[in-house]
Amino acid sequence: MAQGIRDKAVILGMGCTRFGERWDMSSDMLMAEAFDEALADAGISRDQIGAAWLGSALDDVNVGNSAIPLATALRLPPMPVTRVENMCATGTEALRAATYAVASGAVDIALALGVEKLKDTGFGGLPIRTKGSVNDLWMPYGSAPGTFAQLAGAYAARHGIDAGDLKRAMAHVSWKSHQNGVHADKAHLRKAVTMETILNAPMVADPLGLYDCCGVSDGAAAAIICTPEIARSLSKDALVSVKSVQVCASNGWEMQYGEWDGSYVRNTRIAAGRAYDEAGITPADLGLTEVHDCFSITELVTMEDLGLSQDGRAVFDVLDGAFDAGGRLPSQIDGGLKCFGHPVGASGLRMAYEVYTQLKGRAGARQLANIDFGLTHNLGGQPSNSVAAVSVLGRLE
């Protein structure tokens, strides 16, 4: 049986740009902004890095298909550089690669960096519909909001959820994120929004209104990973260990059989179970989560897929404030994708940055108490055909 990676790799330093409409910054400049912070945080020189991974999902115009722009933008010494892409899980995929390289003993120190300039791509923040014949099946209504609206309908039908209760719960998800985002100085949107405003916003794809959808942003985030021995020799602070990184892709089952009713994401459940097992924890051990709230319904359903709410109960847990800043398990304490936007290649690492910041006790006005473990979750693609990534971070034992 595989031993896993728990406590075999430590995050020595992290960096994150301000997310937003960064018209004044190229992709290279965003990479440098995130890397410079990570390098200073780690307290090492770039010459000590042994390998690097670049995550970029959609920005072929600015970044291209290789990781060479990473090497040139950061003036890295000669080393292996690799570009990875796995839809919205791209940032986590870069983190997974760097972590595995260190945990395996291949290198002592590795870099993971994710970047995306969605404002420059012409995609409007969404993947183009025709990346292949399978992708056309993902978007029966021609858009991501339309497809995730189907998730809302299927969830309500399966569990007998009143349409009004579902709408109020979705609005609460967005309201909570905007409340939290006020305290996140690197977020794109930092304004609190009232429930009335959210509920009365223009409809995008019924039942998803304007405030149920995340924004379109540019941004980058980076992590420097090293062995526990190196981390202990360099840092006197609490050390943040990668407890697990699990990725699970759909295999076509959802689209081929009648067993799946469209109300949940099967591979998120599988990835979460494996991540908890690898980390040696249960959902009850978590102190915060950063989940893939591309739409408010996605966050709500993900609470059940991660085992944080019982099936059919997430609506009521949300309305009861279970995932608010003062609830039993704060989620999106920095505002999440809702307030940061979703520069695809960067989002997974941006989530890890928040958990890392919380575990280090550096989160300022949004700092949570008694955090031992935090979880990040990405969902790439659509509920019917996707890749799910779940990571658990915690202090080094």
C-alpha positions as CSV (number, residue, x, y, z in Angstrom):
1,M,0.0,0.0,0.0
2,A,1.3,3.4,-0.9
3,Q,2.6,5.5,2.0
4,G,1.6,8.8,0.6
5,I,3.3,12.2,0.9
6,R,2.2,13.3,4.3
7,D,4.9,15.4,6.0
8,K,7.4,14.6,3.3
9,A,7.3,18.1,1.8
10,V,7.0,21.6,3.5
11,I,5.9,24.9,2.0
12,L,8.9,27.1,2.8
13,G,7.5,30.3,1.2
14,M,4.5,31.5,-0.8
15,G,3.6,34.6,-2.8
16,C,0.4,36.0,-4.4
17,T,-0.2,39.0,-6.5
18,R,-3.2,41.3,-6.2
19,F,-5.9,39.8,-8.3
20,G,-7.9,42.1,-10.6
21,E,-7.9,43.8,-13.9
22,R,-4.1,44.0,-14.2
23,W,-3.9,45.8,-17.5
24,D,-0.6,47.4,-16.5
25,M,1.1,44.0,-15.9
26,S,2.1,41.3,-18.4
27,S,2.1,37.6,-17.5
28,D,5.8,37.8,-16.9
29,M,5.4,40.6,-14.5
30,L,2.7,38.8,-12.6
31,M,4.9,35.8,-12.3
32,A,7.7,37.9,-11.0
33,E,5.4,39.6,-8.4
34,A,4.3,36.3,-7.0
35,F,7.8,34.7,-7.1
36,D,9.5,37.7,-5.5
37,E,7.2,37.4,-2.5
38,A,7.6,33.6,-2.3
39,L,11.4,33.9,-2.5
40,A,11.6,36.5,0.2
41,D,9.3,34.5,2.4
42,A,11.3,31.3,1.9
43,G,14.6,33.1,2.7
44,I,16.6,31.4,-0.1
45,S,18.1,32.3,-3.4
46,R,16.8,31.2,-6.7
47,D,20.0,29.2,-7.3
48,Q,18.8,26.8,-4.6
49,I,15.7,25.7,-6.5
50,G,16.1,22.4,-8.3
51,A,13.0,22.2,-10.5
52,A,10.0,24.3,-11.4
53,W,6.4,23.8,-12.6
54,L,4.3,26.5,-14.3
55,G,0.5,26.2,-14.3
56,S,-1.4,28.1,-17.1
57,A,-4.7,26.8,-18.5
58,L,-6.0,29.2,-21.1
59,D,-3.5,31.9,-21.8
60,D,-1.6,30.5,-24.7
61,V,-1.3,33.9,-26.3
62,N,0.7,35.4,-23.4
63,V,2.4,32.3,-22.0
64,G,2.5,29.7,-24.8
65,N,2.6,25.9,-24.5
66,S,5.9,25.5,-22.6
67,A,7.4,26.5,-19.3
68,I,10.2,28.6,-20.9
69,P,8.4,31.9,-20.0
70,L,8.7,30.9,-16.4
71,A,12.5,30.4,-16.7
72,T,13.0,33.6,-18.6
73,A,10.7,35.8,-16.5
74,L,12.2,34.7,-13.3
75,R,15.8,34.4,-14.6
76,L,16.0,30.9,-13.1
77,P,19.3,29.1,-13.3
78,P,19.4,26.1,-15.7
79,M,17.0,23.6,-14.3
80,P,14.0,21.4,-15.4
81,V,10.9,23.5,-16.1
82,T,7.5,22.0,-17.0
83,R,4.2,23.5,-17.9
84,V,1.1,21.8,-16.6
85,E,-2.6,22.3,-17.4
86,N,-5.6,20.5,-15.9
87,M,-8.5,22.9,-16.4
88,C,-9.4,24.8,-13.2
89,A,-7.3,22.5,-11.2
90,T,-4.1,23.7,-13.0
91,G,-2.7,25.6,-10.0
92,T,-3.1,22.6,-7.7
93,E,-1.6,20.4,-10.4
94,A,1.6,22.6,-10.3
95,L,1.6,22.3,-6.5
96,R,1.2,18.5,-6.7
97,A,4.1,18.2,-9.1
98,A,6.5,20.2,-7.0
99,T,5.4,18.4,-3.9
100,Y,5.8,15.0,-5.4
101,A,9.3,16.0,-6.7
102,V,10.4,16.9,-3.2
103,A,8.6,14.0,-1.4
104,S,10.2,11.5,-3.8
105,G,13.7,12.8,-3.1
106,A,14.2,13.9,-6.7
107,V,15.0,17.5,-5.7
108,D,15.4,19.3,-2.3
109,I,13.6,22.5,-3.3
110,A,11.0,23.0,-6.0
111,L,8.8,25.8,-7.3
112,A,5.2,25.8,-8.3
113,L,3.7,28.9,-9.9
114,G,0.3,29.5,-11.5
115,V,-0.6,32.5,-13.7
116,E,-3.4,33.6,-15.9
117,K,-4.3,36.9,-17.6
118,L,-7.9,36.2,-18.5
119,K,-8.6,39.8,-19.2
120,D,-6.3,39.6,-22.2
121,T,-7.4,36.3,-23.6
122,G,-10.7,37.2,-25.2
123,F,-12.4,34.3,-23.4
124,G,-14.3,36.6,-21.0
125,G,-13.1,34.4,-18.2
126,L,-14.6,31.2,-19.6
127,P,-13.0,28.4,-21.6
128,I,-13.8,28.4,-25.3
129,R,-16.6,25.9,-26.0
130,T,-14.8,23.9,-28.7
131,K,-11.6,22.6,-27.2
132,G,-12.7,19.2,-28.5
133,S,-15.8,17.1,-29.2
134,V,-16.2,16.1,-25.5
135,N,-16.2,19.7,-24.4
136,D,-19.3,20.4,-26.5
137,L,-21.1,17.9,-24.3
138,W,-20.2,19.8,-21.1
139,M,-22.2,22.9,-22.0
140,P,-25.6,21.9,-23.2
141,Y,-26.8,25.5,-22.6
142,G,-23.7,27.0,-24.3
143,S,-22.1,28.4,-21.2
144,A,-20.7,27.5,-17.8
145,P,-23.5,29.4,-15.9
146,G,-26.1,27.4,-17.9
147,T,-24.4,24.1,-17.1
148,F,-24.0,24.8,-13.4
149,A,-27.6,26.0,-13.3
150,Q,-28.5,22.4,-14.2
151,L,-26.5,21.3,-11.1
152,A,-28.8,23.6,-9.0
153,G,-31.9,22.1,-10.5
154,A,-30.8,18.5,-10.2
155,Y,-29.7,19.1,-6.5
156,A,-33.1,20.6,-5.6
157,A,-35.0,17.9,-7.3
158,R,-33.0,15.0,-5.7
159,H,-33.4,16.4,-2.2
160,G,-36.8,18.1,-2.5
161,I,-35.4,21.5,-1.7
162,D,-37.8,24.4,-2.0
163,A,-36.8,26.9,-4.8
164,G,-36.9,29.8,-2.3
165,D,-34.7,28.0,0.2
166,L,-32.2,27.2,-2.5
167,K,-32.1,30.7,-3.8
168,R,-31.7,32.2,-0.3
169,A,-28.9,29.7,0.5
170,M,-27.1,30.5,-2.7
171,A,-27.4,34.2,-1.9
172,H,-26.0,33.6,1.5
173,V,-23.0,31.8,0.0
174,S,-22.2,35.0,-2.0
175,W,-23.1,37.3,0.8
176,K,-20.7,35.5,3.1
177,S,-17.8,35.7,0.6
178,H,-18.3,39.4,0.0
179,Q,-18.3,40.0,3.8
180,N,-15.0,38.1,4.0
181,G,-13.5,39.7,1.0
182,V,-13.5,43.2,2.6
183,H,-10.6,42.0,4.7
184,A,-8.5,40.5,1.9
185,D,-6.2,43.2,0.5
186,K,-5.3,41.1,-2.6
187,A,-8.9,40.4,-3.6
188,H,-10.4,41.9,-6.8
189,L,-13.8,42.7,-5.2
190,R,-13.6,44.1,-1.7
191,K,-17.1,45.5,-1.1
192,A,-19.7,44.0,1.1
193,V,-23.0,43.4,-0.7
194,T,-26.5,43.1,0.9
195,M,-28.7,40.0,0.7
196,E,-31.3,42.2,-1.0
197,T,-28.9,43.3,-3.7
198,I,-27.9,39.7,-4.4
199,L,-31.5,38.3,-4.5
200,N,-32.6,41.1,-6.8
201,A,-29.7,41.0,-9.2
202,P,-30.2,40.3,-12.9
203,M,-30.6,36.6,-13.8
204,V,-27.7,35.0,-15.7
205,A,-29.0,31.4,-15.9
206,D,-31.9,30.5,-13.7
207,P,-31.5,30.2,-10.7
208,L,-28.0,31.8,-11.0
209,G,-28.1,35.6,-10.7
210,L,-25.2,38.0,-11.3
211,Y,-23.9,37.6,-7.7
212,D,-23.9,33.8,-7.9
213,C,-21.1,33.9,-10.5
214,C,-17.4,34.6,-9.8
215,G,-15.6,37.4,-11.6
216,V,-13.0,37.6,-14.3
217,S,-9.5,38.5,-13.1
218,D,-5.8,38.3,-13.7
219,G,-3.4,37.0,-11.1
220,A,-0.5,34.7,-10.1
221,A,0.5,32.7,-7.0
222,A,3.6,30.7,-6.2
223,A,4.8,28.2,-3.6
224,I,8.4,27.1,-2.8
225,I,8.5,23.5,-1.5
226,C,11.3,21.8,0.3
227,T,12.2,18.9,2.5
228,P,11.3,19.0,6.2
229,E,15.0,18.9,7.1
230,I,15.7,22.1,5.1
231,A,12.6,23.8,6.4
232,R,13.6,23.1,10.0
233,S,17.1,24.5,9.4
234,L,15.9,27.7,7.8
235,S,12.7,28.7,9.6
236,K,11.8,29.3,13.2
237,D,8.1,29.8,12.5
238,A,5.4,27.2,12.4
239,L,6.1,25.0,9.4
240,V,3.3,24.2,7.0
241,S,3.4,20.7,5.6
242,V,1.6,19.3,2.6
243,K,-0.4,16.5,4.1
244,S,-2.1,15.3,0.9
245,V,-2.8,16.3,-2.7
246,Q,-5.3,14.1,-4.6
247,V,-6.6,14.6,-8.1
248,C,-9.5,12.5,-9.6
249,A,-10.9,12.9,-13.1
250,S,-14.2,11.8,-14.5
251,N,-14.0,8.7,-16.7
252,G,-17.2,9.3,-18.7
253,W,-19.5,7.4,-16.2
254,E,-21.7,10.4,-15.6
255,M,-22.5,10.8,-19.3
256,Q,-22.8,7.1,-20.1
257,Y,-25.2,5.7,-17.5
258,G,-28.5,6.6,-15.9
259,E,-27.2,6.1,-12.4
260,W,-25.9,9.7,-12.0
261,D,-28.7,12.3,-11.6
262,G,-26.5,15.4,-11.9
263,S,-27.0,16.5,-8.3
264,Y,-23.4,16.0,-7.1
265,V,-19.8,15.6,-8.3
266,R,-18.7,12.0,-7.9
267,N,-15.0,12.6,-8.4
268,T,-14.8,15.3,-5.8
269,R,-16.1,12.7,-3.3
270,I,-13.5,10.2,-4.4
271,A,-10.6,12.8,-4.3
272,A,-11.8,14.0,-0.8
273,G,-11.9,10.5,0.6
274,R,-8.4,9.8,-0.6
275,A,-7.1,13.2,0.6
276,Y,-8.5,12.6,4.1
277,D,-7.0,9.1,4.2
278,E,-3.5,10.3,3.0
279,A,-3.5,13.2,5.5
280,G,-4.7,10.9,8.3
281,I,-7.6,13.2,9.3
282,T,-11.4,13.4,9.1
283,P,-13.5,16.3,7.9
284,A,-14.0,17.2,11.6
285,D,-10.3,18.0,11.9
286,L,-10.5,20.9,9.4
287,G,-10.3,24.5,10.6
288,L,-11.0,26.2,7.2
289,T,-11.7,25.4,3.6
290,E,-11.1,27.1,0.3
291,V,-13.4,25.5,-2.2
292,H,-14.1,26.1,-5.9
293,D,-16.9,28.6,-5.8
294,C,-17.0,29.4,-9.5
295,F,-20.8,29.6,-8.8
296,S,-22.6,29.8,-5.5
297,I,-24.3,26.4,-6.2
298,T,-20.9,24.8,-6.7
299,E,-19.8,25.8,-3.2
300,L,-23.0,24.6,-1.7
301,V,-22.9,21.2,-3.3
302,T,-19.2,20.9,-2.6
303,M,-19.9,21.0,1.1
304,E,-21.7,17.7,0.7
305,D,-19.2,16.2,-1.7
306,L,-16.4,17.0,0.8
307,G,-18.4,15.4,3.7
308,L,-18.8,18.7,5.5
309,S,-22.6,18.5,5.3
310,Q,-24.9,15.5,5.1
311,D,-26.5,14.9,1.7
312,G,-29.4,17.3,1.3
313,R,-28.5,19.4,4.3
314,A,-26.0,21.9,2.9
315,V,-28.8,24.4,2.1
316,F,-29.7,24.5,5.8
317,D,-26.2,24.5,7.1
318,V,-25.4,27.5,4.9
319,L,-28.5,29.3,6.1
320,D,-27.6,28.5,9.7
321,G,-24.1,30.2,9.1
322,A,-22.1,27.0,9.5
323,F,-19.5,28.2,6.9
324,D,-19.5,31.9,7.8
325,A,-16.4,33.5,9.4
326,G,-17.8,32.8,12.9
327,G,-19.3,29.4,12.0
328,R,-18.2,25.9,12.8
329,L,-16.1,25.6,9.6
330,P,-15.3,28.9,7.9
331,S,-15.1,28.7,4.1
332,Q,-13.7,31.3,1.7
333,I,-12.5,33.4,4.6
334,D,-10.6,35.6,2.1
335,G,-13.6,35.9,-0.2
336,G,-12.9,32.9,-2.5
337,L,-13.2,32.9,-6.3
338,K,-16.3,35.1,-5.7
339,C,-14.1,38.1,-4.7
340,F,-10.7,37.1,-6.2
341,G,-12.1,36.0,-9.5
342,H,-10.7,33.0,-11.3
343,P,-7.5,33.4,-13.3
344,V,-7.5,29.6,-13.9
345,G,-3.9,28.7,-13.6
346,A,-3.5,30.6,-10.4
347,S,-6.6,29.8,-8.4
348,G,-5.4,26.5,-6.8
349,L,-2.2,28.1,-5.5
350,R,-4.1,31.2,-4.4
351,M,-6.3,29.0,-2.2
352,A,-3.2,27.3,-0.8
353,Y,-1.8,30.8,-0.1
354,E,-4.7,31.6,2.1
355,V,-4.5,28.3,4.1
356,Y,-0.7,28.8,4.4
357,T,-1.3,32.4,5.6
358,Q,-3.8,31.2,8.2
359,L,-1.6,28.4,9.5
360,K,1.2,30.9,9.8
361,G,-1.0,33.3,11.8
362,R,-0.5,36.1,9.3
363,A,-4.0,36.8,8.1
364,G,-4.6,40.0,10.1
365,A,-8.3,41.0,10.4
366,R,-9.5,37.7,8.9
367,Q,-7.2,35.5,11.1
368,L,-9.0,32.4,12.5
369,A,-8.2,30.8,15.8
370,N,-7.1,27.2,16.5
371,I,-6.3,26.2,12.9
372,D,-4.5,22.9,12.6
373,F,-5.6,21.8,9.1
374,G,-7.0,23.5,6.0
375,L,-8.4,22.1,2.8
376,T,-8.4,23.4,-0.8
377,H,-10.7,22.1,-3.5
378,N,-10.7,22.8,-7.3
379,L,-13.2,21.6,-9.8
380,G,-12.1,21.7,-13.4
381,G,-14.6,21.4,-16.2
382,Q,-18.3,20.8,-15.6
383,P,-20.1,18.5,-13.1
384,S,-20.8,16.0,-15.9
385,N,-17.1,15.7,-16.9
386,S,-14.5,17.2,-14.7
387,V,-11.3,16.9,-12.7
388,A,-11.4,17.4,-9.0
389,A,-8.4,18.3,-6.8
390,V,-8.3,18.2,-3.0
391,S,-5.3,19.2,-0.9
392,V,-4.9,19.2,2.9
393,L,-2.3,21.5,4.5
394,G,-1.3,21.4,8.2
395,R,1.6,22.1,10.6
396,L,4.6,19.8,10.3
397,E,4.6,17.1,13.0
